[in-house]
Amino acid sequence: MNEDYIDKLKKVELNILCSFIDCCEKLGLKYFMLGGSMLGAVRHQGFIPWDDDIDVGMLRDDYEIFLAKGQELLPDHYFIQSFHSDPNVLFNFAKVRDSRTTFIESSVKKLDINHGVYIDIFPLDYYPATLNEQKHFDLERRKLGLRIRRSLTLTKENRGSIFQEFTRTLVGSLLYIKYPKTAQAIAAREKLFSSVPKSDLIANYSGAWGKKEIVPVDWYGNGIIVKFEGISVRIPEQYDKWLKQVYGNYMELPPVEKRVSHHYTEVIDLDKSYIEYINR
């Protein structure tokens, strides 16, 4: 994509974000910018220049209220996508999609789902307090992930060694006995994620950074307001600790060769609905 088109894509995402924030304010819900969006807000006061993601997190209770009540408060062309509203999705978080556009990613290109441009909305859940509980939880999480992974179209960059892929395929296949339908595994993983009693640790289980995104609850707090592309947004109170845990020296720019987007897309069209492509 050329720079003008990337700027146009970011504008579509910013419009979604503004509507999302307005919806949260009307419902009295709290959210936090996460990951690269939080880093962008702190380091660039907006998008990381070479990235086009917007990631947001919500505590589980607020997240569930947003899923239940948010759709009626959003413009008609925005769709809150989760495995509840779009049964063929393979993730345990939500997206707000602009149904007038197209953003078909390689990993889900074969799925009959809404493929509009989106922002990600992640539920923030508690992490078990004791080591034994953590080990059991992590094992169940990995098993369910391997079962669900079998239904994704993996890009070369997301595959491991031949031995790793053989092992993952074998375990995933064995789990078909318990979860013959992928939707069953998705529902079981959702139940697992939301099952942990209140603790001092909170996690974004669907985030890109694994255990690095398990942090003390008080790092989030009530959040603080900063600017993101001129928009007032909320980030965790102790954002410095969060960003250091995930990115290290986060104010230092990465080498030029690593300044790339991590999306692998088949089609991006900001002027046509994904429906026009799915029906071809």
C-alpha positions as CSV (number, residue, x, y, z in Angstrom):
1,M,0.0,0.0,0.0
2,N,1.2,3.5,-0.7
3,E,1.4,6.1,2.1
4,D,-1.8,7.9,1.1
5,Y,-3.8,4.6,1.2
6,I,-2.3,3.8,4.6
7,D,-3.4,7.2,5.9
8,K,-6.9,6.6,4.6
9,L,-7.0,3.2,6.3
10,K,-5.9,4.8,9.6
11,K,-8.7,7.4,9.2
12,V,-11.3,4.6,8.8
13,E,-9.9,3.0,12.0
14,L,-9.9,6.3,13.9
15,N,-13.6,6.8,13.0
16,I,-14.4,3.4,14.4
17,L,-12.4,4.3,17.6
18,C,-14.3,7.6,18.0
19,S,-17.6,5.8,17.8
20,F,-16.4,3.1,20.2
21,I,-15.3,5.7,22.8
22,D,-18.6,7.6,22.4
23,C,-20.5,4.3,23.0
24,C,-18.4,3.5,26.1
25,E,-19.1,7.0,27.5
26,K,-22.8,6.5,27.0
27,L,-22.7,3.2,28.8
28,G,-20.4,4.3,31.5
29,L,-17.7,1.7,30.5
30,K,-14.0,1.9,30.9
31,Y,-11.4,0.9,28.2
32,F,-7.6,1.1,27.8
33,M,-5.5,1.4,24.7
34,L,-3.2,-1.6,24.6
35,G,-0.1,-2.9,22.9
36,G,1.2,-1.0,19.9
37,S,-1.7,1.5,20.3
38,M,-0.6,2.4,23.8
39,L,3.0,2.6,22.7
40,G,2.0,4.8,19.8
41,A,0.0,7.1,22.1
42,V,3.0,7.5,24.5
43,R,5.8,7.6,21.9
44,H,4.2,9.2,18.9
45,Q,0.9,10.7,20.2
46,G,-0.8,8.5,17.6
47,F,-0.2,5.5,15.4
48,I,3.3,4.0,15.3
49,P,4.2,5.4,11.8
50,W,4.7,2.0,10.2
51,D,1.7,0.3,11.9
52,D,-2.1,0.5,11.3
53,D,-3.4,-1.3,14.4
54,I,-5.8,0.0,17.1
55,D,-6.0,-2.3,20.1
56,V,-8.2,-1.7,23.1
57,G,-8.8,-3.7,26.3
58,M,-11.8,-3.7,28.7
59,L,-12.2,-5.5,32.0
60,R,-14.4,-8.5,31.5
61,D,-17.6,-7.1,33.1
62,D,-17.4,-3.9,31.0
63,Y,-16.5,-6.0,27.9
64,E,-19.6,-8.1,28.3
65,I,-21.8,-5.1,28.7
66,F,-20.3,-3.6,25.6
67,L,-21.1,-6.8,23.6
68,A,-24.7,-6.9,24.9
69,K,-25.6,-3.2,24.6
70,G,-23.0,-1.5,22.3
71,Q,-24.5,-2.4,18.9
72,E,-27.6,-0.4,19.3
73,L,-25.5,2.7,20.1
74,L,-23.1,2.4,17.1
75,P,-23.8,3.7,13.6
76,D,-25.5,1.0,11.5
77,H,-22.5,0.4,9.3
78,Y,-20.4,-0.7,12.3
79,F,-20.7,-4.3,13.5
80,I,-19.5,-5.7,16.9
81,Q,-18.0,-9.0,15.9
82,S,-17.5,-11.8,18.4
83,F,-18.1,-15.6,18.3
84,H,-21.6,-14.8,19.7
85,S,-22.6,-12.4,16.9
86,D,-20.6,-14.0,14.0
87,P,-20.5,-17.8,14.8
88,N,-17.7,-18.7,12.4
89,V,-15.0,-16.5,14.0
90,L,-12.1,-18.2,15.6
91,F,-11.0,-15.8,18.3
92,N,-12.0,-15.0,21.9
93,F,-12.1,-11.2,21.6
94,A,-14.2,-8.7,19.7
95,K,-13.7,-6.5,16.7
96,V,-15.7,-3.4,15.7
97,R,-15.9,-3.7,11.9
98,D,-16.8,-1.1,9.3
99,S,-19.1,-3.2,7.0
100,R,-18.7,-0.8,4.1
101,T,-15.0,-1.8,3.7
102,T,-12.9,-4.8,3.0
103,F,-9.9,-6.1,5.0
104,I,-9.5,-9.8,4.3
105,E,-6.6,-11.3,6.3
106,S,-4.8,-14.4,5.1
107,S,-5.4,-16.5,8.2
108,V,-9.2,-16.2,8.0
109,K,-9.7,-15.7,4.3
110,K,-11.7,-18.9,4.0
111,L,-14.1,-18.1,6.8
112,D,-17.7,-16.8,6.2
113,I,-17.5,-13.8,8.5
114,N,-17.6,-10.0,8.3
115,H,-14.3,-8.9,6.8
116,G,-14.5,-5.1,7.2
117,V,-11.8,-2.9,8.5
118,Y,-11.7,-3.1,12.3
119,I,-10.3,-2.2,15.7
120,D,-9.7,-5.0,18.2
121,I,-11.4,-5.1,21.6
122,F,-9.8,-7.5,24.1
123,P,-11.3,-8.7,27.3
124,L,-9.0,-8.4,30.4
125,D,-9.4,-11.4,32.7
126,Y,-7.9,-12.4,36.0
127,Y,-4.9,-14.9,36.1
128,P,-4.8,-17.6,38.7
129,A,-3.1,-16.7,42.0
130,T,-1.2,-19.9,42.8
131,L,1.5,-21.7,40.8
132,N,-0.4,-25.0,40.6
133,E,-3.5,-23.2,39.3
134,Q,-1.4,-21.3,36.8
135,K,0.1,-24.5,35.5
136,H,-3.3,-26.2,35.1
137,F,-4.7,-23.1,33.5
138,D,-1.8,-22.7,31.0
139,L,-2.0,-26.3,30.0
140,E,-5.8,-26.1,29.2
141,R,-5.2,-22.9,27.3
142,R,-2.5,-24.4,25.2
143,K,-4.6,-27.5,24.4
144,L,-7.6,-25.4,23.3
145,G,-5.3,-23.2,21.2
146,L,-3.9,-26.1,19.3
147,R,-7.4,-27.4,18.6
148,I,-8.6,-24.0,17.3
149,R,-5.3,-23.5,15.4
150,R,-6.2,-26.4,13.1
151,S,-9.0,-24.3,11.6
152,L,-6.8,-21.3,10.7
153,T,-5.0,-20.8,7.4
154,L,-1.5,-20.2,8.7
155,T,1.0,-18.0,6.9
156,K,4.6,-19.2,6.5
157,E,5.6,-16.7,9.2
158,N,3.2,-18.3,11.7
159,R,4.5,-21.8,11.2
160,G,7.1,-23.5,13.3
161,S,9.6,-26.3,12.4
162,I,8.4,-29.5,10.8
163,F,8.6,-31.3,14.2
164,Q,6.7,-28.5,15.9
165,E,4.0,-28.5,13.3
166,F,3.7,-32.3,13.4
167,T,3.3,-32.2,17.2
168,R,0.8,-29.4,17.1
169,T,-1.2,-31.2,14.4
170,L,-1.2,-34.4,16.3
171,V,-2.4,-32.9,19.6
172,G,-4.9,-30.7,17.7
173,S,-6.3,-33.8,15.9
174,L,-6.6,-35.8,19.2
175,L,-8.7,-32.9,20.7
176,Y,-11.2,-33.4,17.9
177,I,-12.6,-36.2,20.0
178,K,-13.6,-33.8,22.7
179,Y,-14.3,-30.8,20.5
180,P,-15.5,-32.1,17.1
181,K,-16.6,-28.6,16.2
182,T,-14.3,-25.6,16.4
183,A,-17.1,-23.5,17.9
184,Q,-17.1,-25.9,20.8
185,A,-13.4,-25.2,21.5
186,I,-13.9,-21.5,21.2
187,A,-16.7,-21.6,23.7
188,A,-14.7,-23.7,26.1
189,R,-11.7,-21.3,25.8
190,E,-14.1,-18.4,26.6
191,K,-15.3,-20.2,29.6
192,L,-11.8,-20.9,30.8
193,F,-10.6,-17.3,30.3
194,S,-13.5,-15.9,32.3
195,S,-13.5,-18.5,35.0
196,V,-10.7,-17.3,37.2
197,P,-11.8,-15.7,40.5
198,K,-10.6,-12.1,41.3
199,S,-6.9,-12.0,41.9
200,D,-4.0,-9.5,41.9
201,L,-3.0,-10.3,38.3
202,I,-4.9,-9.6,35.1
203,A,-4.2,-10.8,31.6
204,N,-5.0,-10.1,28.0
205,Y,-5.1,-13.8,27.0
206,S,-5.8,-13.0,23.3
207,G,-3.0,-10.5,23.0
208,A,0.2,-10.9,20.9
209,W,2.7,-10.9,23.7
210,G,1.7,-13.9,25.8
211,K,2.7,-13.9,29.4
212,K,4.2,-10.5,29.1
213,E,0.7,-9.2,29.1
214,I,0.0,-10.7,32.6
215,V,0.4,-7.7,34.9
216,P,-0.7,-6.5,38.4
217,V,-4.3,-5.2,38.4
218,D,-3.2,-1.9,39.8
219,W,-1.1,-1.2,36.7
220,Y,-4.4,-0.4,35.0
221,G,-6.1,1.5,37.8
222,N,-8.5,4.1,36.5
223,G,-6.2,5.0,33.6
224,I,-5.0,8.4,32.5
225,I,-6.0,10.4,29.4
226,V,-3.5,11.1,26.6
227,K,-3.7,12.1,23.0
228,F,-3.9,9.7,20.1
229,E,-4.0,11.4,16.7
230,G,-5.7,14.4,18.4
231,I,-8.3,12.2,20.1
232,S,-8.4,11.9,23.9
233,V,-7.9,8.2,24.9
234,R,-7.3,6.2,28.1
235,I,-4.2,4.2,28.8
236,P,-3.2,2.3,32.0
237,E,-2.2,4.4,35.0
238,Q,1.2,2.7,35.2
239,Y,1.8,2.6,31.4
240,D,5.5,2.9,31.9
241,K,5.8,-0.4,33.7
242,W,3.4,-2.1,31.2
243,L,5.4,-0.9,28.2
244,K,8.8,-1.8,29.7
245,Q,7.6,-5.3,30.5
246,V,6.4,-5.9,27.0
247,Y,8.8,-3.8,24.9
248,G,11.8,-3.1,27.1
249,N,13.3,0.3,26.2
250,Y,10.1,1.3,24.4
251,M,11.1,4.9,23.7
252,E,14.0,3.7,21.4
253,L,12.9,3.1,17.8
254,P,13.5,-0.4,16.4
255,P,15.9,-0.9,13.5
256,V,14.6,0.3,10.1
257,E,14.2,-3.3,8.9
258,K,11.8,-4.1,11.7
259,R,9.6,-1.1,11.1
260,V,6.9,-3.1,9.3
261,S,3.2,-3.9,9.8
262,H,2.5,-7.5,10.9
263,H,-0.7,-7.9,9.0
264,Y,-0.9,-10.5,6.2
265,T,-3.8,-9.5,4.0
266,E,-5.4,-10.8,0.8
267,V,-7.6,-7.8,0.0
268,I,-7.9,-4.3,1.3
269,D,-10.5,-2.1,-0.2
270,L,-11.7,1.0,1.6
271,D,-14.4,1.8,-1.0
272,K,-16.2,-1.5,-1.3
273,S,-17.9,-3.8,1.2
274,Y,-16.3,-7.2,1.8
275,I,-19.6,-8.6,0.7
276,E,-18.7,-7.8,-2.9
277,Y,-15.6,-10.0,-2.6
278,I,-17.1,-12.9,-0.6
279,N,-19.9,-13.3,-3.2
280,R,-17.5,-13.6,-6.1
